[in-house]
Amino acid sequence: MPAIYGLVTVLLLVWSLVPVYAESGSASPPTAAFASLPLIESIQLSPSGRHLAVLRNHEGHTVLDTQTVAGQDVHRAVSTDNREYIITWFRWVNDERLLVSIRFAATRNAIDSIETRLLAVNRDGSGQTANLFKQGAFSSIFGQKHFPQFQDQLVGTIPGDPKHVLIALDLEHPNAPDVYKVDVYSGDRQLVQANPSSQPDTRAILQWIADRAGNVRAGVGQFQTTVHAIFKQPESNLWRELAEYDLAKETGLVPLAFDADPAWLYVRDQHRGKAAIFKINVVDRAADRILVVADPKYDLTGELVYAPGRKKVVGVRYSRADERVLFWDYDAQRLQARIDRALPGSVNVIHSSSDDGRLHIVKSSGAAHPPRWSVFDERDGRMVLLGKSYPDLETAALSAPTTTYVTARDGKELQVFLTVPKDRDPRQLPMIVFPHGGPASRSPGAYNYWTQWFVSRGWAVLEPRFRGTEGYGDEFLRVGFQRWGLEMQDDLTDAVQYAIRSGIANANRVCIVGSGYGGYAALMGAVKTPDLYRCAVSLGGVTDLPQVVSDSRWYLNQKPMVELRIGSWWNDRDRLRETSPISHAREIRTPLLLMHGLMDRSVPVSQSRDMADALKAANVTSYRYVELPLADEAFRREEDRLQVFSELEQFLTQYLD
């Protein structure tokens, strides 16, 4: 194993420049240790396994570096200061060429938007094509110029062709992407699959799926709340209907990926109220579909896991937030067991593999364990540490959550997570109620720098999973539809009151903090239950529901989905107004901290600006509004995280300690 040991020598020189902050038992790490971007964000093996591409962060900059697995030929391929452009993903096309997706906030026709571009670069940094599609705008059939908003929609690769990939682009018809075979060196493109519909408001396909041979053979579209899926049989040019359903009434079948046998298509569909994985035979439609894997408690909404060495799909991730894999393949289960024995006490996920299936990049983490990255040699069983995402926190006394279940006032069972500083009694501590955003679930088993920072300051953290949270089944999700500020808010109240009754929380030292929907919930907590919270913090929170519904009309398919989940601007206007924090500005006496990023594309900054104006007009003095000019909804810049944590610490300390 000399090649991998040589790799470790180089990596330790490159990735150990930041010293570990504290020895075990010393004071809590500084805020910067939590607010910093991960030193290592991702590592991927090249197809042959000879090279590594490493996405790293240092002093607010993000860089993509490459080197051989033997620790030679270290190169910087791409770098960004994150002030305008964010690297969202990267992928080896062959052993010499990488694709890199770039994301940035923009404005189209006076409407805030997100744009993506695709960059191609050689592993040594040469041959960089800053925009793979050279033209700034493309001529449409109407003679007008159209500028595709999303240019990084990778459909797949082509086996045996290291020069081309399949990309979906809406060059001819806005929001009706076709699929092109694209040269990753020149950007030249060739149409391989036209969209069946040229109009996005009819039956246009929005997402395409290629089989393992690189043939485009399935697609999914949505018009308002109607979803339809299509497929082609192998060697056929005829598109057939696979499924059609109304999201307002049900959650139905979604195609995911083809198996090695092109006759079999993996799909996600409902099984006993939870999203599960099935296989269907698209050649013999009379054949019964096969239930591949299901979890009786949770939805399986993450991506499928394909094992290159085994040439087949072997499992599925629970969700984007919960990276754990549920395997159905016996060999993959055995491999996972070997990795878990080598790295006990953490959640270990294979993030990348060589094409021959010998080498694997493994990410190991846990709620109280910041991610570490290792390389595993399947042939001889060696596991070698490559680096740590948060070296400053390696010796910090981080805490894992405990789980309990709370019965809401109407009998609904809620899962609740409590994280407490090590060796401390929560009854003697202030408590942060931390409702998640989305509203979507976040895995309690994953490292979360927000929760760990709160705990490091000496505060307990309560994270309820209220109705409307994704991941707990279709029924639990749908009972939250159009219940913002009502039962969804009551669930949070019931969880906090349970904590107080159980002696977990001090009734006089509870604050509520949230981002996005969580920010909305924090403000509604101050409106509905002012005596329950000493203070409230909204980070990019929604404040005006009628305005959210009104704004949704500018975005594809968003208006019907927003109306489904929140309500109708006209028919539900009284309820939306009553459950909007901005409508109750005059009643608020709970101390508030409002923060919002100008580049937030999930919740426009006008929501917090208008709330601050309403509070000022109502002569409310117990609030502070902070606007961050370069921050987005996820606070992806290090400087913004540092400012947010600084403001939070000052505010929360004032009212809790």
N, C-alpha and C positions, 0 to 999 in steps of 0.2 A: 504493500500500500504506500510506496514512497511518494507517488505523485500527489496524493491528497495531503500527506504531511508537509510537503513543500508548499502547498496551498495555504495551510494554516500559518506557516511562518510569515508569509506575505500579508495575510489578512490581519494578523495580530499587529503588524506594524502600521497598517492603514487604519484599522477600526478601533484601536485602543488608545487613541490620542487623547480622548476625554477621560480624565481620572474618575474613579469611583468616588462619590462624594463623602460617604461616611462609613465608618466601621459599625458593625452590629451593636446596637444598644445606644448609639449616639443620638443627637437631636434629629428631628425630621428633616428630610432633604428640602432645599429651597424650592420655591414655586417654579423656578426655571426648569428644574428636573422633570416636572410633570407637564409643563407647558411646551417644552421643546418638541419639535417634530421627531419621530423615531430616527435614530441614527441609521438603522437599516429598515427600509420599508418593504422591500421585496427582493428576492433572488430567484433567478431562473437559469436553468441549464440550457445550453445550446443543444440542438438535436443529437449531435454525436456524443455529448457529454464532456467535450474537451474544454469548453469555455463557460464562463459565468457572466451574467449581466446582473449588476447590483444597483438597485435604486436606493440612494442614500440621501440623508439630510444633514447639513452642517451649517450652523450659524445662519439659519433662515433660508439657505439655498438648497435646492434639490438637484442632484446630479445622477446621471446614469453612467456607471463605470463598467468596463469589461476587462476580463483577464482570462488567461488559460487556467484550467483546473490545476496545473502544475505551478501556478503562482507567477507566471511570466506574462509579458506583453500587457501591462496594465495601461488602460487608455480611458480617457474621458470622452464619452460619445455625445452626451447632451447635458446641458446645464440650464437652469432657470432660477431667477431670484424670487419667483412666486409673486411678484407684484402684479403681473398681468396674466401670465400663462402658467397653468398647472399641468404637470404630467399625471395623467389618470391611469394609463396602463402601457405596458410594452410587451413585445413578443418577438422571439427569434423567428425569422422566416427560413433561414439556413444558417450555417455556422459562421457566416461573414456578415449577414445583413439583419438589421432589426427594424421593426415598426414601432413607432412611439405615438401615442394619442395625446394631444394637447387640448386642454379645455380653457375657455376664457369667457368672462361675462361680456355681453354686448347689448346693443339696442337695435331692433329692427322696426322701422316705421313707427318710431316713438314708443315701441313696446319692449320692455326688458326681456332679454333672452339669454340662453347659453349657446355657445358655438363650440364646435370641435373641429380640429384639423388633424391630418395624419402626416407625420414626419417619418422619413426613411433615412437610415444612416448605417455605414459600415461599422464594425465593432471597434475599429481604430479611430473612429471619429471622422474619417474621410467620407467623401461621396455623400454628404448630407443634403437631402432635399427637404427644405424647410416646409414646403407644402407639396405633397405628392401630386396633387392635381393642380397643375401650374396656373391655369386660368383663374382669375379672380371671380369671374362669373361665366355662366354658360348660356348659350343661346337656346331658348326653348322653341317648341314648334310654333309658338305664337309670335316669334320674332322679338320677344322681350328677353331681358337678361335676368337669369335666375341664379341666385347664389346659395348653394346647398348649405343648410344650417349645420347638419351633422355629416361629417366626412370621414368618420372613423368606424363605420358600422361593418366590422369584419364578419363575413359570413362563414369563411372557412379557408383552408389551404387545399392544395391540389397534390395528392401523393405523386412522388416522382418528378415534380416540377418545382425546383427551389427558387424559381424566378418570379412566380406569379401567385397572387392570392385573389380571393373573391371578396368584393366590396359592394355593399348596397349604397346606391346614391340616387337621389331624386333629381337628376339632371334635366330630364324632359318635362316632368310634371311635379310640381311642388307637393311634398308629402305623399308621393306615390313612387317609392324607390324601385329602380330596376337593379339587377345584379350584373356587375362587370368583372371580367378577368383583367387584373391590373398588374402591370410590370412594376416590381418594387424598386427598380433602378431608374427607369425612365419616366414612370407615371403613365405610360401609354395604356390605353384601356380598350377592351372589346366587349360589347354587349353579349351576355350569355343567357340572360333571362329577363324578358320584359314583364312589367307588372300587368296582370290581367285587366286592371282597370286604370284608366288615366285620371280618374277623379277620386280624390281622397274622401269625398263625401258620399261615395257609393260603396264599392267593395274592393278598394285598393288594399294590397298587402303591405304591411308596415314592417314585418320581420320575416326574414327568409332563413331557411335551414337547408344545408347541403348534406348529402350522405358521405360516407367515409371515402368514396371514390372521387369526391369533389363535384358531384352533380347536384344542382339545386332541385330539391324534390319536395319541399313543404314550405308553407307560409302561413302567417297569421295576420289578420287585419281586424280593425275595429272601427265602426261608425256609430257615434254616440255611445250607447251602452250595448250594442249588438256586436258580438265577437264571431268571426267566422274563420275557419281553418281549412286549408286545401292541401292536397298531396298529388304526387304523380307516382305511378308504379315504375319499377326499373325499366329502362329502355323505352319509356313511353313519353310522348309529348302532350298527352291529354291530362288536363287538370281535373281532379274530382273533389267533390265536397267531403270533408272529413268531419266537421262539426259546425254547428251554429247554435248560439244561445244568447239570451239577454242577461247581462250582468245585474240588471235591476232585480231579477227573479232568482238567479242561480249562479253558482260558480262552476263552470264546465271544463271540458277537455282542452288542454293546451299541448301541442306537439313540442317535443324537446330536442330529440336527436335520433339519428338512425343507428342501428346496431351494425356490427361487421357484416352480417347478412342483410343486404339491402331491402329484404322483404319485411323486416321488422323495424317498427318505429316506437321509440319510447315516448310516452305521453304522461302528463300530470292530470289527474282527475280526482273527484271526490270518492272516498271510501269510508263509510261509517262516520261521516261528518268531518273528516280530515283529508287534506290534500295528500295523495299517495302517488306512487309511480307504477304505471302499467306498461305492458308491451302489446302492440296490436299488429296483426299481419295485414299489410296493405295490399298484398297480392291475393290472398284468400280472405276476403272480407267476411266470409261465413264462419271463419275460425273464431273461437272465443278469445276475447282479450285476456291477458295473463296479468294477475296482480304480482308485481315484482317485489315491492317492499312498501310497508306502511308502518306508522307509529301510532299506537292507540291514543296518545295524549297530544301530539303535536303535528302540525302541518310540515310537509317536506317541500319547501318552496325554493330551495337553493339549486345550484347548477349540478348537472350530472358530472361524475368523475370518470374520465377516460384514461385507461392505463395503456400508454404507448407500447410498452413491452409485451403486453398481453393482447393488444389489438382489439380491445373491446371495452364497453362501458361496464364499470364494476361497482358503482355506488352513487349516492347522491348526498350533497350537503344539506343540512337542515334548512339553512337560510343564508342570506348574504351576511347577516350579523353573526350567526352561529355556524362556524366553519366545520363543526364536527361532521364526519361522514358516516352514513349508514350504509354498510357494504352488504351486497348480496352474493358477491363472488367469493368462493372459498379461498382461493389463492391470495386475493387481496386482503381478506380477513387475517390470514396467516402472516402476511407482510406487516399489517398494522400491529399485530400482536408482538412481532419481533421488535418493531420500533418502540412500542410502549414499554417493553421490558428494558430497552436500552435507555429510555428517558422516562422513568417513573414519576408519578405525581404531577403530570401536566397533560394538557390536551395537545396531541401531536398530529399535525396535518401535513400531508405531502402536498407541496405547492408546485413542484416541477419535477420532471423525470427525463432522463435521456431516452432517446427513441428505442434503444435496445433493452430498456427496463432495468439496467444494472444500477445506475446512480439516481438518488432521489434527494431533493432539497426538502428538508423537514422544518416546519415552523412549530415551536413548542411554546405554549403559553398557558395561562390560567388567570382567574380573576385576581389573584395575588402574585402572579408571576408574569412580568413583562416579557414579550416575545424574545426567544433565542432562535438562531438559525444554524442548522447543522446539515452536513451531507452524509448520507447513509449509503454504503456499498452493499447491495443486496447479495452479492456473490460471497463475500467473506464476513459480512455482519458488522463491519466497522462503522462506528458513528463518530464523526469528527465535528467539533464545534467550529462554526465559521465566524460568528459574531453575535452581539446583543443589541437589541433595538434601543434599550434604555439603560446603558451601563451605570448611570448615576443612581439608579434605583435598585441595583442588584442586592445591596445589603440593607435596604430600607425595610422597615417592619410593615409590609402591606397586609391587607386583610381580605379574606374571602367572605362572600355573603352567606348568610343562612337563609333558608327558605321556610316560609309558613303560608298557611291558607286562611283567608279571612272571608267570612260570609257577609255579603252586602245586605242592605236592608230589605231587598226583595228576594233574598235567597240565593243570588248568584255567587258562585265561588270564585274568589280572586287569589291569584298567586302573588305573593309579596316577598321581596328580598330586603334583608336588613344587613348592612355592613357597618361594623363597629371597630374602632381602633383596638389593636391587640391589647388584651389583658385589661380592658376597661369595661366598667358597668354602664350600659347605655342609659340607665336611669339617672346617672349623674352627668350626662352629657347633653349638649344642645343637639337638635336633630334637624337635618335637611330632608325635606320631602322632595323627591326628584322625579317627577313624572316625565316619561320619555316623549320624544317628538314623533312625528309621522302622521297620525298616530300608528306607529309600527313597533314591533317588539325588538328588544335588544337582548342579546344573550347574557345571562348573569355569569356564565362561566368564562367569558372573554375578559381580557384586561381592558379596563376603562379608566382613562386618565382623569376624567372628571370625578368619578366616585373615589378613586384613590387620593386625589388631591383634597377633597372634602375631609376624608378620614385622616389624612396626614395633619390637618389643622385641628384635629381633636373633636370633630363632629361626626355623629352617627348619621347614616344615610338610609332612608326608607324609599324603596322603589316599587310601587304597586303596579300590577298589570291590570289595568281597568278594562272594562268591556270596550270593544272596538279595537283592541290590540290584535295585530296579526300574529299568526302562528299557533293559535289555540283552537282552530277549527272555524268553519264557516259560520256556524250559529253564533259563536262568541263575537266574531267580527261584526256580523250584521245587526246584532242588538245594539251596537253603538252607532249605527247609521242615523243621522239627523238627531243625535242626542248630545251634541256638544253643549256643555254648560248645564246639562240636566243629569241623567243617570251616570254619564261618564264622569262628571264632576263629583257626584254623590259617592261614587266608588272610592275616589281619593279621600274624601271626608271620612268615609266609613273605615278605611285602612288606618288613617291617623287616629281616629277615636279608639279603634281597637288597640293601637300601640299605647295610647294613654291609659286605657282601662287595664291593660296587661302589665302596666308598670314599665314598659319598654321605653316610653318617651316621657319627658317632663313637659307637662301641659303648658308651661310658661316659657318654653324655650324651643319653639318649633318655627322654622321658616320654610317657605316653599319656593323652589327654584326650577326653572325649566326653559327649554329652547324650542322654538317652533310651536307645535301644539302644546308642548310642555310650558312654554311661556304664556300661552293663552290660559292654560289651566291654573298657572300661578296667579294671573290677574283675576280670574273668576273665583279663585279661592279667597282673594282679598275682598271680592264683591259679595259672595254668598255666605262665607263663614269668617267674617273679619276677626272674631274672637279666637279663632283656632290658630292663627299665624301671627307671629311677632313682626314678620316682614315678608316681602315677596319680591322675586326677581324674574323679569321676563327678558330672555335673550332672543331677539328676533321673533317675538311672539305675535300671534294674530290678535287684533283688538277690535276689528270691525267686520263681522260676518257678512252683512249685505254687500260690502265693498269687495270681499273675497269672491263672492258669487258673481258679482258684476264683472270683475276683472277676468274671470275664468273664460269669458267668451272669446278672448283674444288668442287662446291656445287650443291646439288640435285636440279634440275629444275631451278637453278638460271640463267644459261647462256641464255636460250631462253627468260626468262622474262626480263633480263637486255638488251638483244638485242632489245626486243620489246619496252622497255621504253627509252633506251639510244641510241642504234644503234649497227651495226655490225662492229666488229674489222676490217674486210677487206673492205667490201662494203662502209662503211661510214668513212673510216680512215681519209680522209682529213677534214671532218666536225668535227670529234671527236678531232683531233689534234688542229684544229683552235679554238675550244671552250673549250680547256683545259687551265687553268691558268698557268700551268707549261710551256706551249709553249710560254708564253708572259712574262716570268720573266724579260727579259732585258728591257721591256717597262714600267714596274711598277715603279711609283714614289710616289704613295700614301703610307703613313706610314702604315705598316702592323704589326699585332700581330698574330702569329700562335701558337696554343696550341693543344696538342694531347696526349691522354692517351695510354700507351703501351698495356693495356688490351682491347682496343677498338676492338670489333668484328664486327662492322658495316662497318667502314672504317679503313683499316689497317694503322698503324702508318707510314708505308713507304710512304704514300701519302704526309704527311706533311714533313717528312724527306727529300724526294726528292725535294719538293718545296723549302725548306730552302737551300738545296745544290745548286739548280738552281739559286736562288737569290744571293747566295754568289759568285758563278762562274760568275755571270753577274755584280759583283761589286756593287750590290744594298746594301745600308747601312741603309735604313729606314725601317728595319724589325727586329723583335725579335721572336725567336723560343723557346718555353718552352715545355718540354716533362715531363709528369707525369707518373712515373713508375708503379703505381698501379691503375690508373684511367681507367674506362671503358667508353663506348660511352655516358652513361647517368650521369656520375659523381655521382655514387651512394654512394661514400664514403664522409663523412663530410669533411675530411682533404683536399680532392681534390677540393670540392666546395669552401672552404675557399681560397685555393691558386688561383683558377681561378678568383674569385671575386677580390682578392687583385691585381692580374696582370691587370685585366680589369679596375679597378678603377684608378690605376696609369697611364695606357695607355690612357684611354678615357679622363681623367682630363687634361692630357698634351695637347690634341689636340682639346678639346671642350670647356673647361672652361677658 
